[in-house]
Amino acid sequence: DGGITQSPKYLFRKEGQNVTLSCEQNLNHDAMYWYRQDPGQGLRLIYYSQIVNDFQKGDIAEGYSVSREKKESFPLTVTSAQKNPTAFYLCASSMGGTPGQETQYFGPGTRLLVL
Amino acid sequence: QKEVEQNSGPLSVPEGAIASLNCTYSDRVSQSFFWYRQYSGKSPELIMSIYSNGDKEDGRFTAQLNKASQYVSLLIRDSQPSDSATYLCAVNHAGGTSYGKLTFGQGTILTVHP
């Protein structure tokens, strides 16, 4: 089945700890995205990548880091610098950035909680 | 002014009625518009995309786009309790380094009561 997988479903972070959220897609999509969603809020863009080995900061990149070493994978690290990391994290992918290719499809999400 | 703004809701309609969800956007050069549905605790799923002025119909869903007024709406006919969810409007950023970026509205919670 083609799709986007995220793991783990739930993640607990201790004070001062870095944690990494996994996102994998087998849709052969070029572009991948990370969003954060807080209760009752829309989606805010953290980072996005249009192509392997390249990525750009979104609107709320501080305290987060990413890598894009493979087309299929776009892991997100929540660093200890992110002081309020509790949120629902969503990974998405799209074919590209031109009209008609921008439709983003989402993974099931990872819920991050702070201990 | 928010870049993408949705009617605040929550919106409550009886089963069988038409639900109307509205969205305005500020970027005049936006070309692509999307509606997503998000059930509580789940990730967003695409309902419809629209690129040209006018109406686009898919089953019980109709998207309407008016670029001159910078307005996009979603109508749900014959609303069902299973339509109860948060509906997210998303708008693209055209060209340049914003390639592929979407901006999402804050969402409208829809409740369809029997």
Interface residues (C-beta under 8 A of the other chain):
Chain A: A31 Y33 Y35 G40 Q41 G42 L43 R44 L45 Y48 Q50 Q56 G58 L90 S94 G96 G97 T98 P99 G100 Q101 E102 T103 Q104 Y105 F106 G107 P108 G109
Chain B: V4 Q31 S32 F34 K42 S43 P44 E45 L46 S49 Y51 L88 A90 N92 T97 Y99 G100 K101 L102 T103 F104 G105 Q106 G107
